[in-house]
Amino acid sequence: MKQALIIGASSAIAKALIEELEQQQVEVTSVSRSQLERSPHYLVDYDDEAINEWVKELNGQRFDYIYICNGVLHGQGVAPEKSLSAFNEQQFSEVIRANTLVPMLWLKHTPVLVPRNEPSVVTIFSARVGSISDNRLGGWYSYRASKAALNMLVKTASVEVRRTHKQAKFVLFHPGTTDTPLSKPFQKNVPEHKLFTPAFVAQRLRELTLETQDLPECGYFDWDKSAIQF
Ligand SMILES: NC(=O)c1ccc[n+]([C@@H]2O[C@H](COP(=O)([O-])OP(=O)(O)OC[C@H]3O[C@@H](n4cnc5c(N)ncnc54)[C@H](OP(=O)(O)O)[C@@H]3O)[C@@H](O)[C@H]2O)c1
C-alpha cells in the first residue's frame, strides 16, 4: 500500500483529503496540534525539537506522498492588512511562523521521509496571492509575503533534495477559495460556484498528486491543475 503523511491534519481540506486518499487505498498517517478521531494520528508541537524527535521515532518509515496543510489568514490579533498602516510586527511574525516557518521545519526532513529511489510527491499548501507576478490588487501584506517566501523555500529545497532523490516531486498548491474556517470572513463577495467544498478540492488535489509522472520537479498549481506563475 502507498503511504501518505498529512501534516496540519485538522485543516478542513486536510480532513477531506484523508478520506479521499483512504478511498484510493492509500494508508494515511496524520499529524496535528489537535486530536482527531482516527489512527495513526500524532499530536506534535510545531517546534524544531518536537518535530526532530517525532521524525526520529519513525525509525526510517518512508512516505510516497506528503501534504503540509498549515496556514493562517486571520485569528486572535491577526487580520489581513488592507493598507500599509495596518502592518505590525506581531501579526507579521505570527503569520510567517504558521505559514512559512512551520512548513519549513517539516520540509527539512524530506530526505529521510521520502523514498530515495522511488517516486514521491511533497505537496505544500500555498495560495495564489503568494505569486509575485500575479499581485495586482495589493494588500494582505503578511499572508502574501508568507506564501511567497514559502514558495521560494520549497523551490530551493526541491533543488537540493532532487540531487539525491531523483524521483521526488514538489507541488505548491492553491486550493481556490474553499469553504473552511480560514476563508469564512472573506466569502461574502465570492460567487457561489467559486466557493468550493473541501471534498471537491481534496478530489482535485488527489488527481493532481497521485499520478506523479506528468508533474514537473517543482510546480505551483491552481486547483484545476493549471500552472501559476511564481
Ligand atoms: N480555504 C481557502 O480558501 C484557502 C485559499 C488559499 C489557500 N489556502 C491554504 O490552504 C491551507 C489549508 O487551509 P484551510 O482552509 O483548510 O484552513 P483551516 O481549516 O483553517 O486549517 C488551518 C490549518 O493551519 C494549521 N494551523 C493553524 N494555526 C497554526 C499555527 N499557529 N501554527 C501552525 N499551524 C497552524 C492547522 O494545523 P493543525 O492541524 O495542527 O491545527 C491546519 O492545518 C492553508 O495553508 C491555507 O493558507 C486556503
The ligand as an SDF file (V2000), in Angstrom:
LIG
                    3D

 48 52  0  0  0  0  0  0  0  0999 V2000
   -9.5820   27.9520    2.4020 N   0  0  0  0  0  0  0  0  0  0  0  0
   -9.1580   28.7090    1.4200 C   0  0  0  0  0  0  0  0  0  0  0  0
   -9.9560   29.4080    0.7450 O   0  0  0  0  0  0  0  0  0  0  0  0
   -7.6990   28.7330    1.0570 C   0  0  0  0  0  0  0  0  0  0  0  0
   -7.2990   29.5040   -0.0590 C   0  0  0  0  0  0  0  0  0  0  0  0
   -5.9460   29.5360   -0.4030 C   0  0  0  0  0  0  0  0  0  0  0  0
   -5.0300   28.8150    0.3310 C   0  0  0  0  0  0  0  0  0  0  0  0
   -5.4470   28.0750    1.4200 N   0  0  0  0  0  0  0  0  0  0  0  0
   -4.4210   27.3450    2.1790 C   0  0  0  0  0  0  0  0  0  0  0  0
   -4.8700   26.0150    2.3990 O   0  0  0  0  0  0  0  0  0  0  0  0
   -4.2890   25.5100    3.6220 C   0  0  0  0  0  0  0  0  0  0  0  0
   -5.3620   24.8250    4.4470 C   0  0  0  0  0  0  0  0  0  0  0  0
   -6.2830   25.7950    4.8710 O   0  0  0  0  0  0  0  0  0  0  0  0
   -7.7960   25.5180    5.3140 P   0  0  0  0  0  0  0  0  0  0  0  0
   -8.6090   26.4160    4.5030 O   0  0  0  0  0  0  0  0  0  0  0  0
   -8.0640   24.0490    5.3110 O   0  0  0  0  0  0  0  0  0  0  0  0
   -7.7330   26.1060    6.7850 O   0  0  0  0  0  0  0  0  0  0  0  0
   -8.1890   25.6170    8.2210 P   0  0  0  0  0  0  0  0  0  0  0  0
   -9.2920   24.6110    8.1560 O   0  0  0  0  0  0  0  0  0  0  0  0
   -8.3950   26.8760    8.9860 O   0  0  0  0  0  0  0  0  0  0  0  0
   -6.8720   24.8660    8.7470 O   0  0  0  0  0  0  0  0  0  0  0  0
   -5.8140   25.5520    9.3610 C   0  0  0  0  0  0  0  0  0  0  0  0
   -4.5180   24.7940    9.2050 C   0  0  0  0  0  0  0  0  0  0  0  0
   -3.4510   25.6000    9.7060 O   0  0  0  0  0  0  0  0  0  0  0  0
   -2.7990   24.9640   10.8010 C   0  0  0  0  0  0  0  0  0  0  0  0
   -2.5520   25.9970   11.8190 N   0  0  0  0  0  0  0  0  0  0  0  0
   -3.4480   26.8320   12.3980 C   0  0  0  0  0  0  0  0  0  0  0  0
   -2.8150   27.6670   13.2690 N   0  0  0  0  0  0  0  0  0  0  0  0
   -1.4930   27.3420   13.1990 C   0  0  0  0  0  0  0  0  0  0  0  0
   -0.3230   27.8230   13.8470 C   0  0  0  0  0  0  0  0  0  0  0  0
   -0.3760   28.8330   14.7290 N   0  0  0  0  0  0  0  0  0  0  0  0
    0.8660   27.2510   13.5490 N   0  0  0  0  0  0  0  0  0  0  0  0
    0.9380   26.2510   12.6520 C   0  0  0  0  0  0  0  0  0  0  0  0
   -0.1290   25.7300   12.0150 N   0  0  0  0  0  0  0  0  0  0  0  0
   -1.3220   26.2810   12.2820 C   0  0  0  0  0  0  0  0  0  0  0  0
   -3.7310   23.8640   11.2750 C   0  0  0  0  0  0  0  0  0  0  0  0
   -2.9110   22.8110   11.7790 O   0  0  0  0  0  0  0  0  0  0  0  0
   -3.3420   21.8160   12.9920 P   0  0  0  0  0  0  0  0  0  0  0  0
   -3.9630   20.6170   12.3580 O   0  0  0  0  0  0  0  0  0  0  0  0
   -2.0890   21.4840   13.6730 O   0  0  0  0  0  0  0  0  0  0  0  0
   -4.3060   22.5920   13.8560 O   0  0  0  0  0  0  0  0  0  0  0  0
   -4.4130   23.4870    9.9530 C   0  0  0  0  0  0  0  0  0  0  0  0
   -3.5580   22.6490    9.2120 O   0  0  0  0  0  0  0  0  0  0  0  0
   -3.5960   26.7120    4.2870 C   0  0  0  0  0  0  0  0  0  0  0  0
   -2.2210   26.6530    4.0210 O   0  0  0  0  0  0  0  0  0  0  0  0
   -4.1920   27.9190    3.5720 C   0  0  0  0  0  0  0  0  0  0  0  0
   -3.3060   29.0230    3.5500 O   0  0  0  0  0  0  0  0  0  0  0  0
   -6.7450   28.0250    1.7930 C   0  0  0  0  0  0  0  0  0  0  0  0
  1  2  1  0
  2  3  2  0
  2  4  1  0
  4  5  1  0
  4 48  2  0
  5  6  2  0
  6  7  1  0
  7  8  2  0
  8  9  1  0
  8 48  1  0
  9 10  1  0
  9 46  1  0
 10 11  1  0
 11 12  1  0
 11 44  1  0
 12 13  1  0
 13 14  1  0
 14 15  2  0
 14 16  1  0
 14 17  1  0
 17 18  1  0
 18 19  2  0
 18 20  1  0
 18 21  1  0
 21 22  1  0
 22 23  1  0
 23 24  1  0
 23 42  1  0
 24 25  1  0
 25 26  1  0
 25 36  1  0
 26 27  1  0
 26 35  1  0
 27 28  2  0
 28 29  1  0
 29 30  1  0
 29 35  2  0
 30 31  1  0
 30 32  2  0
 32 33  1  0
 33 34  2  0
 34 35  1  0
 36 37  1  0
 36 42  1  0
 37 38  1  0
 38 39  2  0
 38 40  1  0
 38 41  1  0
 42 43  1  0
 44 45  1  0
 44 46  1  0
 46 47  1  0
M  CHG  2   8   1  16  -1
M  END
$$$$
